[in-house]
Amino acid sequence: MRQSTLGHSAVRVTELAFGAAGIGNLFTAVSDADAEQAVHAAWEAGVRFFDTAPHYGLGLSERRLGAALRTRPRPEYVVSTKVGRLLEPTPQASGGDRANGFAVPATHRRRWDFSASGVRRSIEASLERLGLDRIDVAYLHDPDDHAEQALTQAYPELAHMRDEGILGAIGVGMNQAGLLARFVRDTDIDTVLLAGRYTLLDQQGLTELLPLAAGRGVGVVIGGVFNSGLLADPRPGATFDYAAAPMDLLARALDLKAACERHGVPLRAAALRFPFGHPAVAAVLVGTRNATEIRDAAAMLRHPVPDALWTELKEHGLLPADLPTPREAG
């Protein structure tokens, strides 16, 4: 699988990243065995970039990912995790964490903390859960409502930890492009993780963020390429950004699917390949919960996508005419 360097850092990532929220029991429970098999299937498919966070299953995702990678050669893989939510034990709590989207017991509560001390505590706890002595990539996680603290306290602390060698690269992960662009302009981050805003259905990231990242040498990882399901299987009842898809978006997704089928290309393959048309994009991140899903993602990313498909999508108004698209030989 192709690899590239993430921004100005020395961290090299595969073009497909394993999103580990699913093995943290996102929405539904996953067994330990299925979680381990998913990570092993990713490895067999050539994936060497694994993304997790304390938020995912109250630490379950980090523990499972660390356990599944424990026998793998450490120099051969990259792990990214996130800071901004500290996990605090709640020994008297009962019930589960489904209100936050995870099918796990509510053994901890999340507390937003983008202070310097909170960032260091978060990284230290993640290292313990993962069983690692360093984190390859650390992202500020969803600092939408904490922008000033994240900029003035959390980012400088991550930069210090990068200088100390505890972190290989630092960045910010969000599902909006505007604040990410501010971080690219005002800090020395290596990477941004943009979820859902540079896809076949939504190109908000192209307005400012992606050109800015390309100009400053910041590596971009694109998540949410299926827009939470609509571009994986467009049908009535499909979701877009975790809510029922509006009818106009469903119609557009169905038109995209029909165009792809005329060229012998699954819509999933086009959705995965599309972000690589922009030179700032280093990787796409796909959330998976079992071996079948990660094998499918790897196969779809390898599927040929002819230049003629991108031309047709532009001619039919399904993509903007000036949008950068991947070249077949790229």
C-alpha positions as CSV (number, residue, x, y, z in Angstrom):
1,M,0.0,0.0,0.0
2,R,1.3,3.4,-0.9
3,Q,2.8,5.6,1.9
4,S,3.5,9.2,2.2
5,T,5.1,11.5,4.8
6,L,2.7,13.4,7.1
7,G,3.4,17.1,6.7
8,H,6.8,18.2,7.9
9,S,7.1,15.3,10.3
10,A,9.1,12.1,9.8
11,V,5.9,10.0,10.2
12,R,5.0,8.0,7.2
13,V,1.4,6.8,6.8
14,T,-0.4,4.4,4.5
15,E,-3.0,5.8,2.2
16,L,-5.7,3.9,4.1
17,A,-6.1,4.3,7.8
18,F,-8.0,2.0,10.2
19,G,-10.5,4.0,12.2
20,A,-10.9,2.2,15.5
21,A,-14.1,3.8,16.9
22,G,-15.9,0.7,15.8
23,I,-13.8,-1.6,17.9
24,G,-14.6,0.7,20.8
25,N,-18.3,-0.5,20.5
26,L,-19.5,2.5,18.5
27,F,-23.4,2.1,18.4
28,T,-23.2,-1.7,18.8
29,A,-21.0,-4.2,20.8
30,V,-18.1,-5.9,19.1
31,S,-16.4,-8.9,20.7
32,D,-12.7,-8.9,21.6
33,A,-12.1,-11.6,19.0
34,D,-13.8,-9.6,16.2
35,A,-11.9,-6.5,17.2
36,E,-8.6,-8.4,17.1
37,Q,-9.4,-10.0,13.8
38,A,-10.3,-6.6,12.3
39,V,-6.9,-5.2,13.2
40,H,-5.1,-8.4,11.9
41,A,-7.1,-8.2,8.6
42,A,-6.1,-4.5,8.2
43,W,-2.4,-5.5,8.7
44,E,-2.8,-8.3,6.1
45,A,-4.3,-5.8,3.6
46,G,-1.2,-3.5,4.0
47,V,-2.7,-1.0,6.4
48,R,-0.1,0.5,8.8
49,F,-2.0,3.5,10.0
50,F,-4.4,3.1,13.0
51,D,-6.5,5.9,14.5
52,T,-8.1,5.8,17.9
53,A,-9.1,8.1,20.8
54,P,-9.9,7.9,24.5
55,H,-13.5,9.0,23.6
56,Y,-14.1,5.8,21.7
57,G,-15.7,3.4,24.1
58,L,-14.2,5.1,27.2
59,G,-10.8,3.8,26.4
60,L,-11.9,0.4,25.1
61,S,-10.7,1.2,21.5
62,E,-7.2,2.1,22.7
63,R,-6.9,-1.0,24.8
64,R,-8.1,-3.3,22.1
65,L,-5.9,-1.6,19.4
66,G,-2.8,-1.8,21.6
67,A,-3.4,-5.4,22.4
68,A,-3.9,-6.4,18.7
69,L,-0.8,-4.6,17.7
70,R,1.4,-5.8,20.5
71,T,3.2,-8.5,18.5
72,R,3.8,-6.3,15.5
73,P,7.1,-4.7,14.8
74,R,6.8,-1.2,16.4
75,P,8.7,0.7,13.6
76,E,6.3,-0.7,11.0
77,Y,3.1,1.0,12.1
78,V,1.7,4.4,13.0
79,V,-0.9,5.0,15.8
80,S,-2.7,8.3,16.1
81,T,-4.8,9.2,19.2
82,K,-6.5,12.3,20.5
83,V,-6.6,14.7,23.4
84,G,-9.3,17.0,24.8
85,R,-11.5,14.6,26.7
86,L,-10.1,13.3,30.0
87,L,-11.6,10.0,31.3
88,E,-12.5,10.2,35.0
89,P,-13.6,7.0,36.9
90,T,-17.2,6.9,38.1
91,P,-17.2,4.0,40.5
92,Q,-20.8,4.6,41.7
93,A,-22.2,4.9,38.2
94,S,-24.6,2.4,36.7
95,G,-25.9,1.9,33.2
96,G,-24.2,2.3,29.9
97,D,-22.7,5.0,27.6
98,R,-25.2,4.8,24.7
99,A,-26.0,8.5,25.2
100,N,-22.6,9.1,23.8
101,G,-22.9,6.5,21.1
102,F,-21.0,3.6,22.7
103,A,-22.2,0.2,23.9
104,V,-20.0,0.1,27.0
105,P,-20.6,0.4,30.7
106,A,-20.4,3.9,32.0
107,T,-17.3,3.2,34.1
108,H,-15.9,6.7,33.4
109,R,-17.1,10.1,32.5
110,R,-15.6,12.4,29.9
111,R,-14.4,15.9,30.9
112,W,-13.4,18.4,28.3
113,D,-9.9,19.7,29.1
114,F,-7.6,21.5,26.6
115,S,-5.3,22.8,29.3
116,A,-1.6,22.0,29.1
117,S,-1.7,19.7,32.1
118,G,-4.9,18.0,30.8
119,V,-3.2,17.3,27.5
120,R,-0.2,15.7,29.2
121,R,-2.4,13.6,31.4
122,S,-4.4,12.5,28.4
123,I,-1.3,11.4,26.5
124,E,0.1,9.6,29.5
125,A,-3.2,7.7,30.0
126,S,-3.3,6.8,26.3
127,L,0.2,5.5,26.4
128,E,-0.8,3.2,29.2
129,R,-3.9,1.9,27.6
130,L,-2.1,1.4,24.3
131,G,0.9,-0.2,25.9
132,L,3.3,2.1,24.0
133,D,6.2,4.4,24.9
134,R,5.4,7.0,22.2
135,I,2.4,8.2,20.1
136,D,3.1,8.7,16.5
137,V,0.4,11.3,15.9
138,A,-1.7,13.2,18.5
139,Y,-4.7,15.3,17.4
140,L,-6.6,17.9,19.4
141,H,-10.1,16.3,19.3
142,D,-13.1,18.4,18.4
143,P,-12.0,21.7,20.0
144,D,-15.0,23.5,18.4
145,D,-16.2,25.1,21.7
146,H,-12.7,25.4,23.2
147,A,-10.8,27.1,20.4
148,E,-8.9,29.6,22.5
149,Q,-7.7,27.1,25.1
150,A,-6.8,24.7,22.5
151,L,-4.7,27.3,20.6
152,T,-3.0,28.9,23.6
153,Q,-2.6,25.9,26.0
154,A,-3.1,22.5,24.3
155,Y,-1.3,23.2,21.1
156,P,1.9,24.5,22.8
157,E,1.9,21.5,25.1
158,L,1.7,19.1,22.2
159,A,4.5,21.0,20.5
160,H,6.6,20.5,23.7
161,M,5.8,16.8,23.7
162,R,6.8,16.6,20.0
163,D,10.1,18.2,20.9
164,E,10.6,15.7,23.7
165,G,10.1,12.8,21.3
166,I,6.9,11.5,23.0
167,L,4.9,12.5,19.9
168,G,6.0,12.1,16.3
169,A,3.5,14.6,14.8
170,I,0.7,16.8,16.1
171,G,-2.5,18.1,14.6
172,V,-6.2,18.8,15.0
173,G,-9.2,16.6,14.1
174,M,-12.7,18.0,13.5
175,N,-15.7,17.8,11.2
176,Q,-15.5,21.5,10.3
177,A,-13.0,23.1,8.0
178,G,-13.0,26.7,9.3
179,L,-11.3,26.2,12.6
180,L,-8.9,23.7,11.1
181,A,-7.8,26.4,8.7
182,R,-7.1,28.8,11.6
183,F,-4.8,26.2,13.2
184,V,-3.0,25.7,9.9
185,R,-2.5,29.5,9.6
186,D,-1.6,30.2,13.2
187,T,0.4,27.2,14.4
188,D,3.1,24.7,13.4
189,I,1.0,21.6,13.3
190,D,1.9,18.7,11.0
191,T,-1.5,17.4,10.1
192,V,-5.3,17.9,10.2
193,L,-8.0,15.2,10.2
194,L,-11.1,16.5,8.4
195,A,-14.2,14.4,8.8
196,G,-17.0,14.5,6.2
197,R,-16.1,17.8,4.6
198,Y,-14.2,16.6,1.5
199,T,-16.3,13.9,-0.1
200,L,-18.2,13.3,-3.3
201,L,-21.2,15.1,-1.6
202,D,-19.5,17.8,0.4
203,Q,-16.4,19.8,-0.6
204,Q,-16.4,22.5,2.1
205,G,-12.8,21.6,2.8
206,L,-11.7,22.9,-0.6
207,T,-12.8,26.5,0.0
208,E,-9.8,27.4,2.3
209,L,-8.4,24.5,4.3
210,L,-7.0,22.2,1.6
211,P,-5.2,24.9,-0.5
212,L,-3.9,26.4,2.8
213,A,-2.6,23.0,4.0
214,A,-1.0,22.4,0.6
215,G,0.8,25.7,0.7
216,R,2.1,25.3,4.3
217,G,3.0,21.6,3.8
218,V,0.4,20.3,6.3
219,G,-0.7,16.7,5.7
220,V,-4.4,16.1,5.5
221,V,-6.2,12.9,6.5
222,I,-9.8,12.7,5.3
223,G,-12.3,10.9,7.4
224,G,-16.0,10.3,6.8
225,V,-15.6,9.7,3.1
226,F,-19.0,7.8,3.0
227,N,-20.7,10.7,4.9
228,S,-21.8,8.2,7.6
229,G,-23.4,5.8,5.1
230,L,-25.1,7.6,2.3
231,L,-22.1,7.1,-0.1
232,A,-21.7,3.5,1.0
233,D,-25.2,2.4,0.2
234,P,-27.5,5.2,-1.0
235,R,-31.1,4.2,-0.4
236,P,-34.2,5.5,1.4
237,G,-33.4,5.6,5.1
238,A,-29.6,6.0,4.6
239,T,-27.9,8.5,6.9
240,F,-25.9,11.6,6.1
241,D,-23.8,13.0,9.0
242,Y,-25.6,10.5,11.3
243,A,-29.1,11.7,10.5
244,A,-31.6,10.7,7.9
245,A,-30.4,11.9,4.5
246,P,-32.4,14.7,2.9
247,M,-34.1,13.7,-0.3
248,D,-32.1,16.0,-2.5
249,L,-28.8,14.5,-1.2
250,L,-30.2,11.0,-1.6
251,A,-31.1,11.7,-5.2
252,R,-27.6,13.1,-5.8
253,A,-26.0,10.0,-4.2
254,L,-28.1,7.8,-6.4
255,D,-27.0,9.8,-9.5
256,L,-23.4,9.3,-8.4
257,K,-23.9,5.6,-8.0
258,A,-25.5,5.3,-11.4
259,A,-22.7,7.1,-13.1
260,C,-20.1,4.9,-11.3
261,E,-22.0,1.8,-12.4
262,R,-21.8,3.0,-16.1
263,H,-18.0,2.8,-15.7
264,G,-17.9,-0.4,-13.8
265,V,-16.9,1.3,-10.5
266,P,-18.5,0.7,-7.2
267,L,-19.6,4.0,-5.6
268,R,-17.5,3.1,-2.5
269,A,-14.4,2.9,-4.6
270,A,-15.0,6.3,-6.1
271,A,-15.7,7.8,-2.7
272,L,-12.5,6.4,-1.2
273,R,-10.3,7.5,-4.2
274,F,-11.9,11.0,-4.7
275,P,-10.0,12.8,-1.9
276,F,-6.6,11.9,-3.4
277,G,-7.2,14.3,-6.2
278,H,-6.0,17.0,-3.9
279,P,-2.2,17.1,-3.4
280,A,-2.5,17.9,0.4
281,V,-4.3,14.6,1.1
282,A,-2.1,11.9,2.6
283,A,-4.6,9.3,3.7
284,V,-8.3,8.4,4.0
285,L,-9.6,7.0,7.3
286,V,-12.3,4.4,7.3
287,G,-14.1,3.3,10.4
288,T,-14.4,-0.5,10.6
289,R,-15.6,-2.9,13.2
290,N,-14.7,-6.3,11.7
291,A,-12.4,-8.0,9.2
292,T,-14.9,-8.0,6.4
293,E,-15.3,-4.2,6.4
294,I,-11.6,-3.4,6.4
295,R,-10.9,-6.0,3.6
296,D,-13.7,-4.3,1.6
297,A,-12.2,-0.9,2.1
298,A,-8.8,-2.0,1.0
299,A,-10.2,-3.7,-2.1
300,M,-12.3,-0.7,-3.0
301,L,-9.3,1.6,-2.6
302,R,-7.4,-0.6,-5.1
303,H,-10.3,-0.7,-7.6
304,P,-9.4,1.2,-10.8
305,V,-11.3,4.4,-11.3
306,P,-11.0,5.7,-14.8
307,D,-10.5,9.3,-15.6
308,A,-13.6,9.2,-17.8
309,L,-15.8,8.8,-14.6
310,W,-14.5,12.0,-13.1
311,T,-15.1,13.8,-16.5
312,E,-18.7,12.5,-16.6
313,L,-19.4,13.6,-13.0
314,K,-18.3,17.1,-13.9
315,E,-20.2,17.2,-17.2
316,H,-23.4,16.2,-15.4
317,G,-23.0,18.7,-12.7
318,L,-22.4,16.1,-10.0
319,L,-19.0,17.6,-9.2
320,P,-17.8,21.2,-9.7
321,A,-16.0,21.6,-13.1
322,D,-12.8,23.0,-11.5
323,L,-12.6,20.3,-8.7
324,P,-9.2,18.5,-8.6
325,T,-9.7,14.8,-9.2
326,P,-7.4,11.8,-9.1
327,R,-5.7,10.6,-12.3
328,E,-6.1,7.0,-13.2
329,A,-2.3,6.4,-13.2
330,G,-1.8,8.3,-9.9
